Amino acid sequence: MEAVAHVSSTTILWLFFAAAFAFGVIGQRTHFCTMGAVSDIVNMEDWSRMRQWLLAIAVAILGSAALHGAGLIDLDKSLYRGAHFTWLSHLVGGFAFGIGMVLASGCGSKTLIRIGGGNLKSLVVMLVLAISAYTTMRGILSVFRVNVLEQAAFTLEGGQDLPNLLETGLGIAPGMALAISALVLGGGLLLFVLKERGFWTFDNLLGGVGTGLIVVVCWYISGHLGYLPEDPETLEEAFLATQSGRMESLTFVAPQAYTLDLLMFWSDASRKLTVAIVTVLGVICGSAAHALLTRRFRWEGFRDVEDTAHHLIGAALMGFGGITAMGCSIGQGITGFSTLALGSIITFAAILLGAWAALKYQYGKAMNSEA
């Protein structure tokens, strides 16, 4: 993987902002929503938005594998493919996030999209999510996360991604293992989604293909355009303007914590604008632009005390769950999934299970109140 000459951190930040802006526009237009995808199935047996989500995963897998196979990026340099497999963190974090996104009426990305559309509830959700996430990263909840959940782990030689598992377990060549994994998972999801002809509407295809491509584009921006084999200051390998120092793409829990941190400590010279932070700002701006142009912008507040409590609890669970599982329904459910990491796949399943459980609880409560 070779570096691209004369690409500055500022350029990387603007490119990420543009990609996030496009994501905000697409989310506002198509109603792309991971919580809504599960809700539509449970309440109406409608798979349209779930097919959008699965299509985004398929496109992200195939596109990311193509970039990796061509040597333009190295997915092993993302945080998802690490050899240390914290299986309990993925299960607990994913499940908590799934419950939280139902209570808060949307996941981390949907929260930002709704803020752009004038939803004041989502602004509160963002603030609580950010505080909860920061507390789980570095505060009191980090003690529980590190000393309890992350102790349930084991090491997988070479990494936890499916191509590596095929390579080490069955002796398949690396390139072939990548092709098999990407085609089976990505191709299989693509066939499942597109076989339903009723799904073939402009908005459905835009939501799925557009979201998946934006994840791939962000991998390229960060992993190729922003790659430095040797940083002039540290003399170590680096990825420009990233928070983690690794290659990054779309994710929406930790970035909200980093955004709040930067706003609170703006005068601290050690705080820098990163791709994670501009992603948050880009989604809000893109959503707001589309909402204003299409006259969808509406101020919206909490309905009552119960509604407020649900959103606050949901936001806290998303912040805790997203950090514990190393990503949200986008960060693990699409971006992490695109690396074919086992932890991302498990987190995706746990998020679905948590959302299903919360929706069933809400449905049962509604039935009892009517009885």
C-alpha positions as a Markdown table, in Angstrom:
| # | Residue | x | y | z |
|---|---|---|---|---|
| 1 | Met | 0.0 | 0.0 | 0.0 |
| 2 | Glu | 1.6 | 3.3 | -1.2 |
| 3 | Ala | 1.0 | 6.8 | 0.1 |
| 4 | Val | -0.4 | 9.5 | -2.1 |
| 5 | Ala | 1.9 | 12.6 | -2.2 |
| 6 | His | 0.8 | 16.1 | -1.2 |
| 7 | Val | -2.5 | 15.2 | 0.5 |
| 8 | Ser | -2.9 | 17.3 | 3.6 |
| 9 | Ser | -4.9 | 16.7 | 6.8 |
| 10 | Thr | -7.2 | 19.5 | 5.8 |
| 11 | Thr | -8.0 | 17.8 | 2.5 |
| 12 | Ile | -8.8 | 14.6 | 4.3 |
| 13 | Leu | -11.1 | 16.4 | 6.7 |
| 14 | Trp | -13.0 | 18.2 | 3.9 |
| 15 | Leu | -13.4 | 14.9 | 1.9 |
| 16 | Phe | -14.8 | 13.2 | 5.0 |
| 17 | Phe | -17.1 | 16.1 | 5.6 |
| 18 | Ala | -18.4 | 15.8 | 2.0 |
| 19 | Ala | -18.9 | 12.1 | 2.4 |
| 20 | Ala | -20.8 | 12.6 | 5.7 |
| 21 | Phe | -22.8 | 15.4 | 4.1 |
| 22 | Ala | -23.9 | 13.0 | 1.4 |
| 23 | Phe | -24.8 | 10.4 | 4.0 |
| 24 | Gly | -27.0 | 13.0 | 5.8 |
| 25 | Val | -28.8 | 13.9 | 2.6 |
| 26 | Ile | -29.4 | 10.2 | 1.7 |
| 27 | Gly | -30.6 | 9.4 | 5.3 |
| 28 | Gln | -33.0 | 12.4 | 5.3 |
| 29 | Arg | -34.4 | 11.6 | 1.8 |
| 30 | Thr | -34.7 | 7.8 | 2.1 |
| 31 | His | -35.5 | 7.4 | 5.8 |
| 32 | Phe | -32.6 | 5.0 | 6.1 |
| 33 | Cys | -32.8 | 3.8 | 9.7 |
| 34 | Thr | -31.4 | 0.7 | 11.3 |
| 35 | Met | -33.9 | 0.8 | 14.2 |
| 36 | Gly | -36.7 | 1.4 | 11.8 |
| 37 | Ala | -35.6 | -1.6 | 9.8 |
| 38 | Val | -36.1 | -3.9 | 12.8 |
| 39 | Ser | -39.3 | -2.1 | 13.8 |
| 40 | Asp | -40.9 | -2.4 | 10.4 |
| 41 | Ile | -40.3 | -6.2 | 10.5 |
| 42 | Val | -41.6 | -6.7 | 14.0 |
| 43 | Asn | -44.6 | -4.4 | 13.7 |
| 44 | Met | -45.6 | -4.6 | 10.0 |
| 45 | Glu | -43.6 | -7.5 | 8.5 |
| 46 | Asp | -42.2 | -5.0 | 6.1 |
| 47 | Trp | -38.6 | -5.8 | 5.0 |
| 48 | Ser | -37.9 | -2.7 | 2.9 |
| 49 | Arg | -35.7 | -0.8 | 5.3 |
| 50 | Met | -34.0 | -4.0 | 6.4 |
| 51 | Arg | -33.2 | -4.7 | 2.8 |
| 52 | Gln | -31.7 | -1.2 | 2.6 |
| 53 | Trp | -29.4 | -2.0 | 5.5 |
| 54 | Leu | -28.4 | -5.4 | 4.1 |
| 55 | Leu | -27.8 | -3.9 | 0.7 |
| 56 | Ala | -25.5 | -1.3 | 2.3 |
| 57 | Ile | -23.6 | -4.1 | 4.0 |
| 58 | Ala | -23.3 | -6.1 | 0.8 |
| 59 | Val | -22.0 | -3.1 | -1.2 |
| 60 | Ala | -19.6 | -2.2 | 1.6 |
| 61 | Ile | -18.2 | -5.7 | 1.8 |
| 62 | Leu | -17.7 | -6.1 | -2.0 |
| 63 | Gly | -16.3 | -2.5 | -2.4 |
| 64 | Ser | -13.9 | -2.8 | 0.6 |
| 65 | Ala | -12.7 | -6.3 | -0.5 |
| 66 | Ala | -12.0 | -4.9 | -4.0 |
| 67 | Leu | -10.0 | -2.0 | -2.6 |
| 68 | His | -8.1 | -4.4 | -0.3 |
| 69 | Gly | -7.5 | -6.9 | -3.1 |
| 70 | Ala | -6.2 | -4.2 | -5.4 |
| 71 | Gly | -3.7 | -3.0 | -2.7 |
| 72 | Leu | -5.3 | 0.4 | -2.4 |
| 73 | Ile | -6.1 | -0.1 | 1.3 |
| 74 | Asp | -5.2 | -2.6 | 4.0 |
| 75 | Leu | -8.2 | -3.6 | 6.1 |
| 76 | Asp | -5.9 | -5.2 | 8.6 |
| 77 | Lys | -4.9 | -1.7 | 9.6 |
| 78 | Ser | -8.5 | -1.0 | 10.8 |
| 79 | Leu | -9.4 | -1.5 | 14.5 |
| 80 | Tyr | -11.9 | -4.3 | 13.6 |
| 81 | Arg | -9.6 | -7.1 | 12.6 |
| 82 | Gly | -7.5 | -7.3 | 15.7 |
| 83 | Ala | -6.3 | -10.7 | 17.0 |
| 84 | His | -7.7 | -10.0 | 20.5 |
| 85 | Phe | -11.3 | -11.2 | 20.3 |
| 86 | Thr | -13.5 | -9.7 | 23.1 |
| 87 | Trp | -16.6 | -11.8 | 22.4 |
| 88 | Leu | -18.5 | -10.8 | 25.5 |
| 89 | Ser | -18.0 | -7.1 | 24.9 |
| 90 | His | -19.5 | -7.6 | 21.4 |
| 91 | Leu | -22.5 | -9.4 | 22.7 |
| 92 | Val | -23.2 | -7.2 | 25.7 |
| 93 | Gly | -22.4 | -4.0 | 23.9 |
| 94 | Gly | -24.4 | -4.9 | 20.8 |
| 95 | Phe | -27.4 | -6.0 | 22.9 |
| 96 | Ala | -27.4 | -2.8 | 25.0 |
| 97 | Phe | -27.1 | -0.6 | 21.9 |
| 98 | Gly | -30.0 | -2.5 | 20.2 |
| 99 | Ile | -32.2 | -1.8 | 23.2 |
| 100 | Gly | -31.0 | 1.8 | 23.4 |
| 101 | Met | -31.7 | 2.7 | 19.8 |
| 102 | Val | -35.3 | 1.5 | 20.2 |
| 103 | Leu | -35.9 | 3.6 | 23.3 |
| 104 | Ala | -34.2 | 6.6 | 21.8 |
| 105 | Ser | -36.2 | 6.3 | 18.5 |
| 106 | Gly | -33.1 | 5.7 | 16.4 |
| 107 | Cys | -29.4 | 4.8 | 16.4 |
| 108 | Gly | -26.4 | 7.2 | 16.5 |
| 109 | Ser | -26.6 | 8.1 | 12.9 |
| 110 | Lys | -30.3 | 8.6 | 12.9 |
| 111 | Thr | -30.0 | 10.9 | 15.9 |
| 112 | Leu | -27.7 | 13.2 | 13.8 |
| 113 | Ile | -30.1 | 13.0 | 10.8 |
| 114 | Arg | -33.0 | 14.0 | 13.1 |
| 115 | Ile | -31.1 | 16.9 | 14.6 |
| 116 | Gly | -30.6 | 18.2 | 11.1 |
| 117 | Gly | -34.4 | 17.9 | 10.6 |
| 118 | Gly | -35.2 | 20.0 | 13.7 |
| 119 | Asn | -35.7 | 17.3 | 16.3 |
| 120 | Leu | -34.8 | 18.7 | 19.7 |
| 121 | Lys | -35.3 | 15.3 | 21.3 |
| 122 | Ser | -32.4 | 14.0 | 19.3 |
| 123 | Leu | -30.2 | 16.9 | 20.4 |
| 124 | Val | -30.7 | 15.8 | 23.9 |
| 125 | Val | -30.0 | 12.2 | 22.9 |
| 126 | Met | -26.8 | 13.2 | 21.3 |
| 127 | Leu | -25.6 | 15.0 | 24.4 |
| 128 | Val | -26.4 | 12.1 | 26.8 |
| 129 | Leu | -25.0 | 9.5 | 24.3 |
| 130 | Ala | -21.8 | 11.5 | 24.1 |
| 131 | Ile | -21.4 | 11.7 | 27.9 |
| 132 | Ser | -22.2 | 8.0 | 28.3 |
| 133 | Ala | -19.8 | 7.1 | 25.6 |
| 134 | Tyr | -17.0 | 9.2 | 27.1 |
| 135 | Thr | -17.7 | 7.7 | 30.5 |
| 136 | Thr | -17.4 | 4.2 | 29.0 |
| 137 | Met | -14.2 | 5.1 | 27.2 |
| 138 | Arg | -12.4 | 6.8 | 30.1 |
| 139 | Gly | -14.6 | 7.2 | 33.1 |
| 140 | Ile | -16.2 | 5.0 | 35.7 |
| 141 | Leu | -17.9 | 2.7 | 33.2 |
| 142 | Ser | -14.5 | 2.0 | 31.6 |
| 143 | Val | -13.5 | 0.1 | 34.8 |
| 144 | Phe | -16.3 | -2.3 | 34.3 |
| 145 | Arg | -15.7 | -2.6 | 30.6 |
| 146 | Val | -12.0 | -3.3 | 30.9 |
| 147 | Asn | -11.9 | -5.4 | 34.1 |
| 148 | Val | -15.0 | -7.4 | 33.5 |
| 149 | Leu | -16.3 | -7.6 | 29.9 |
| 150 | Glu | -12.9 | -7.4 | 28.1 |
| 151 | Gln | -11.5 | -10.2 | 30.3 |
| 152 | Ala | -13.7 | -12.6 | 28.5 |
| 153 | Ala | -11.5 | -12.8 | 25.4 |
| 154 | Phe | -9.1 | -15.0 | 23.5 |
| 155 | Thr | -6.5 | -14.4 | 20.8 |
| 156 | Leu | -7.0 | -15.6 | 17.2 |
| 157 | Glu | -3.7 | -16.0 | 15.4 |
| 158 | Gly | -3.4 | -13.5 | 12.5 |
| 159 | Gly | -6.7 | -11.7 | 13.2 |
| 160 | Gln | -10.4 | -12.3 | 13.6 |
| 161 | Asp | -11.5 | -11.7 | 10.1 |
| 162 | Leu | -13.1 | -14.4 | 8.1 |
| 163 | Pro | -10.4 | -14.5 | 5.3 |
| 164 | Asn | -7.7 | -15.1 | 7.9 |
| 165 | Leu | -9.8 | -17.8 | 9.6 |
| 166 | Leu | -10.1 | -19.6 | 6.2 |
| 167 | Glu | -6.5 | -19.1 | 5.6 |
| 168 | Thr | -5.2 | -20.5 | 8.9 |
| 169 | Gly | -8.0 | -23.1 | 9.4 |
| 170 | Leu | -8.2 | -24.5 | 5.9 |
| 171 | Gly | -4.9 | -23.4 | 4.3 |
| 172 | Ile | -6.6 | -21.3 | 1.6 |
| 173 | Ala | -4.4 | -18.7 | -0.1 |
| 174 | Pro | -5.0 | -15.1 | 1.3 |
| 175 | Gly | -6.3 | -13.7 | -2.0 |
| 176 | Met | -8.7 | -16.6 | -2.5 |
| 177 | Ala | -9.8 | -16.5 | 1.1 |
| 178 | Leu | -10.7 | -12.9 | 0.7 |
| 179 | Ala | -12.6 | -13.5 | -2.5 |
| 180 | Ile | -14.5 | -16.5 | -1.1 |
| 181 | Ser | -15.5 | -14.6 | 2.1 |
| 182 | Ala | -16.6 | -11.4 | 0.2 |
| 183 | Leu | -18.5 | -13.2 | -2.5 |
| 184 | Val | -20.3 | -15.6 | -0.1 |
| 185 | Leu | -21.3 | -12.9 | 2.4 |
| 186 | Gly | -21.5 | -9.8 | 0.2 |
| 187 | Gly | -22.8 | -11.6 | -2.9 |
| 188 | Gly | -25.3 | -13.7 | -0.9 |
| 189 | Leu | -26.7 | -10.6 | 0.8 |
| 190 | Leu | -26.9 | -8.8 | -2.6 |
| 191 | Leu | -28.9 | -11.7 | -4.1 |
| 192 | Phe | -31.2 | -11.9 | -1.1 |
| 193 | Val | -32.0 | -8.2 | -1.3 |
| 194 | Leu | -32.4 | -7.8 | -5.0 |
| 195 | Lys | -34.5 | -10.9 | -5.7 |
| 196 | Glu | -37.4 | -8.9 | -4.2 |
| 197 | Arg | -38.5 | -6.9 | -7.2 |
| 198 | Gly | -40.8 | -4.7 | -5.1 |
| 199 | Phe | -37.7 | -3.4 | -3.4 |
| 200 | Trp | -36.4 | -1.9 | -6.6 |
| 201 | Thr | -37.4 | 1.8 | -6.0 |
| 202 | Phe | -35.1 | 4.7 | -6.4 |
| 203 | Asp | -35.1 | 5.6 | -2.7 |
| 204 | Asn | -34.5 | 2.0 | -1.5 |
| 205 | Leu | -31.6 | 1.5 | -3.9 |
| 206 | Leu | -30.2 | 5.0 | -3.0 |
| 207 | Gly | -30.4 | 4.2 | 0.7 |
| 208 | Gly | -28.6 | 0.9 | 0.4 |
| 209 | Val | -26.1 | 1.4 | -2.4 |
| 210 | Gly | -25.4 | 5.1 | -1.4 |
| 211 | Thr | -24.7 | 4.2 | 2.2 |
| 212 | Gly | -22.5 | 1.2 | 1.3 |
| 213 | Leu | -20.5 | 3.3 | -1.2 |
| 214 | Ile | -19.9 | 6.1 | 1.3 |
| 215 | Val | -18.4 | 3.6 | 3.7 |
| 216 | Val | -16.1 | 2.3 | 0.9 |
| 217 | Val | -15.2 | 5.9 | -0.2 |
| 218 | Cys | -14.3 | 6.8 | 3.4 |
| 219 | Trp | -12.1 | 3.7 | 3.6 |
| 220 | Tyr | -10.3 | 4.9 | 0.5 |
| 221 | Ile | -10.0 | 8.5 | 1.8 |
| 222 | Ser | -8.6 | 7.4 | 5.1 |
| 223 | Gly | -6.7 | 4.2 | 4.1 |
| 224 | His | -5.2 | 5.4 | 0.8 |
| 225 | Leu | -5.3 | 9.2 | 0.4 |
| 226 | Gly | -4.6 | 9.7 | 4.1 |
| 227 | Tyr | -1.9 | 7.0 | 4.5 |
| 228 | Leu | 1.6 | 8.0 | 5.5 |
| 229 | Pro | 4.2 | 5.2 | 5.6 |
| 230 | Glu | 6.3 | 7.4 | 7.9 |
| 231 | Asp | 5.0 | 10.4 | 9.8 |
| 232 | Pro | 7.6 | 13.2 | 9.7 |
| 233 | Glu | 7.1 | 13.9 | 13.4 |
| 234 | Thr | 6.9 | 10.4 | 14.8 |
| 235 | Leu | 8.7 | 8.5 | 12.1 |
| 236 | Glu | 5.9 | 5.9 | 12.4 |
| 237 | Glu | 3.1 | 4.8 | 10.1 |
| 238 | Ala | 0.1 | 7.1 | 10.3 |
| 239 | Phe | -3.3 | 7.9 | 8.9 |
| 240 | Leu | -4.0 | 11.6 | 8.6 |
| 241 | Ala | -6.5 | 13.2 | 10.9 |
| 242 | Thr | -7.8 | 10.0 | 12.5 |
| 243 | Gln | -8.7 | 9.8 | 16.2 |
| 244 | Ser | -7.4 | 6.3 | 16.6 |
| 245 | Gly | -4.3 | 6.6 | 14.5 |
| 246 | Arg | -5.7 | 3.8 | 12.3 |
| 247 | Met | -7.7 | 3.7 | 9.1 |
| 248 | Glu | -11.2 | 4.9 | 9.8 |
| 249 | Ser | -14.6 | 5.0 | 8.1 |
| 250 | Leu | -18.2 | 5.8 | 9.2 |
| 251 | Thr | -19.1 | 5.2 | 12.8 |
| 252 | Phe | -21.3 | 7.4 | 15.1 |
| 253 | Val | -20.9 | 6.8 | 18.9 |
| 254 | Ala | -17.3 | 7.6 | 19.8 |
| 255 | Pro | -17.3 | 10.5 | 17.3 |
| 256 | Gln | -20.1 | 12.2 | 19.2 |
| 257 | Ala | -18.1 | 11.9 | 22.4 |
| 258 | Tyr | -15.1 | 13.4 | 20.6 |
| 259 | Thr | -17.2 | 16.2 | 19.3 |
| 260 | Leu | -18.5 | 17.2 | 22.7 |
| 261 | Asp | -14.9 | 16.9 | 24.1 |
| 262 | Leu | -13.6 | 19.3 | 21.5 |
| 263 | Leu | -16.4 | 21.8 | 22.1 |
| 264 | Met | -15.7 | 21.7 | 25.9 |
| 265 | Phe | -11.9 | 22.0 | 25.6 |
| 266 | Trp | -11.6 | 24.0 | 22.4 |
| 267 | Ser | -8.7 | 26.1 | 23.8 |
| 268 | Asp | -6.7 | 23.0 | 24.6 |
| 269 | Ala | -4.1 | 22.8 | 21.8 |
| 270 | Ser | -3.9 | 19.0 | 22.2 |
| 271 | Arg | -7.5 | 18.7 | 20.9 |
| 272 | Lys | -7.5 | 18.4 | 17.2 |
| 273 | Leu | -10.2 | 18.3 | 14.5 |
| 274 | Thr | -10.5 | 14.7 | 13.2 |
| 275 | Val | -12.4 | 12.8 | 10.6 |
| 276 | Ala | -14.6 | 11.4 | 13.4 |
| 277 | Ile | -15.7 | 14.9 | 14.4 |
| 278 | Val | -16.2 | 16.3 | 10.9 |
| 279 | Thr | -18.3 | 13.2 | 10.2 |
| 280 | Val | -20.8 | 14.2 | 12.9 |
| 281 | Leu | -20.9 | 17.8 | 11.7 |
| 282 | Gly | -21.3 | 16.6 | 8.0 |
| 283 | Val | -24.2 | 14.4 | 8.7 |
| 284 | Ile | -26.1 | 17.1 | 10.6 |
| 285 | Cys | -25.4 | 19.7 | 7.8 |
| 286 | Gly | -26.4 | 17.3 | 5.0 |
| 287 | Ser | -29.6 | 16.4 | 6.7 |
| 288 | Ala | -30.4 | 20.0 | 7.5 |
| 289 | Ala | -29.7 | 21.1 | 3.9 |
| 290 | His | -32.1 | 18.5 | 2.5 |
| 291 | Ala | -34.8 | 19.1 | 5.1 |
| 292 | Leu | -34.8 | 22.8 | 4.5 |
| 293 | Leu | -34.7 | 22.5 | 0.7 |
| 294 | Thr | -37.6 | 20.0 | 0.7 |
| 295 | Arg | -39.5 | 21.8 | 3.5 |
| 296 | Arg | -39.3 | 18.8 | 5.8 |
| 297 | Phe | -37.6 | 20.8 | 8.6 |
| 298 | Arg | -39.9 | 20.6 | 11.7 |
| 299 | Trp | -39.2 | 21.5 | 15.3 |
| 300 | Glu | -40.1 | 18.6 | 17.5 |
| 301 | Gly | -39.9 | 18.1 | 21.3 |
| 302 | Phe | -40.6 | 15.5 | 23.9 |
| 303 | Arg | -44.2 | 14.3 | 24.2 |
| 304 | Asp | -44.3 | 13.7 | 28.0 |
| 305 | Val | -42.2 | 12.6 | 30.9 |
| 306 | Glu | -42.2 | 8.9 | 29.9 |
| 307 | Asp | -41.1 | 9.8 | 26.4 |
| 308 | Thr | -38.2 | 11.9 | 27.9 |
| 309 | Ala | -37.2 | 9.0 | 30.2 |
| 310 | His | -37.1 | 6.5 | 27.4 |
| 311 | His | -34.9 | 8.7 | 25.2 |
| 312 | Leu | -32.5 | 9.5 | 28.1 |
| 313 | Ile | -32.2 | 5.8 | 29.0 |
| 314 | Gly | -31.8 | 4.8 | 25.3 |
| 315 | Ala | -29.1 | 7.4 | 24.8 |
| 316 | Ala | -27.1 | 6.2 | 27.8 |
| 317 | Leu | -27.4 | 2.6 | 26.6 |
| 318 | Met | -26.3 | 3.5 | 23.1 |
| 319 | Gly | -23.3 | 5.4 | 24.5 |
| 320 | Phe | -22.3 | 2.4 | 26.7 |
| 321 | Gly | -23.1 | -0.2 | 24.1 |
| 322 | Gly | -21.4 | 1.5 | 21.2 |
| 323 | Ile | -18.1 | 1.9 | 23.0 |
| 324 | Thr | -18.2 | -1.5 | 24.6 |
| 325 | Ala | -18.9 | -3.2 | 21.2 |
| 326 | Met | -16.4 | -0.9 | 19.4 |
| 327 | Gly | -19.1 | 0.4 | 17.1 |
| 328 | Cys | -22.8 | 1.1 | 16.5 |
| 329 | Ser | -25.3 | -0.2 | 13.9 |
| 330 | Ile | -23.3 | 1.7 | 11.3 |
| 331 | Gly | -19.8 | 1.5 | 12.8 |
| 332 | Gln | -20.0 | -2.3 | 13.3 |
| 333 | Gly | -23.1 | -3.2 | 11.4 |
| 334 | Ile | -21.8 | -1.8 | 8.1 |
| 335 | Thr | -18.2 | -0.4 | 8.4 |
| 336 | Gly | -16.9 | -3.2 | 10.6 |
| 337 | Phe | -18.9 | -5.8 | 8.7 |
| 338 | Ser | -17.2 | -4.6 | 5.5 |
| 339 | Thr | -13.9 | -5.8 | 7.0 |
| 340 | Leu | -15.4 | -9.3 | 7.4 |
| 341 | Ala | -14.4 | -9.2 | 11.1 |
| 342 | Leu | -16.1 | -11.8 | 13.3 |
| 343 | Gly | -16.6 | -9.3 | 16.1 |
| 344 | Ser | -18.5 | -7.0 | 13.8 |
| 345 | Ile | -20.8 | -9.8 | 12.6 |
| 346 | Ile | -21.5 | -10.9 | 16.2 |
| 347 | Thr | -22.2 | -7.2 | 17.2 |
| 348 | Phe | -24.6 | -6.9 | 14.3 |
| 349 | Ala | -26.5 | -10.0 | 15.5 |
| 350 | Ala | -26.6 | -8.7 | 19.1 |
| 351 | Ile | -27.9 | -5.3 | 18.0 |
| 352 | Leu | -30.7 | -7.0 | 16.1 |
| 353 | Leu | -31.5 | -9.2 | 19.1 |
| 354 | Gly | -31.5 | -6.2 | 21.5 |
| 355 | Ala | -33.8 | -4.1 | 19.2 |
| 356 | Trp | -36.2 | -7.1 | 18.8 |
| 357 | Ala | -36.4 | -7.6 | 22.6 |
| 358 | Ala | -37.1 | -3.9 | 23.2 |
| 359 | Leu | -39.7 | -3.7 | 20.5 |
| 360 | Lys | -41.4 | -6.8 | 21.8 |
| 361 | Tyr | -41.4 | -5.3 | 25.3 |
| 362 | Gln | -42.9 | -2.0 | 24.0 |
| 363 | Tyr | -45.6 | -4.0 | 22.0 |
| 364 | Gly | -46.5 | -6.0 | 25.1 |
| 365 | Lys | -46.7 | -3.0 | 27.3 |
| 366 | Ala | -49.0 | -1.2 | 24.7 |
| 367 | Met | -51.3 | -4.3 | 24.6 |
| 368 | Asn | -51.5 | -4.4 | 28.4 |
| 369 | Ser | -52.4 | -0.7 | 28.6 |
| 370 | Glu | -55.2 | -1.2 | 26.2 |
| 371 | Ala | -56.6 | -4.3 | 28.0 |
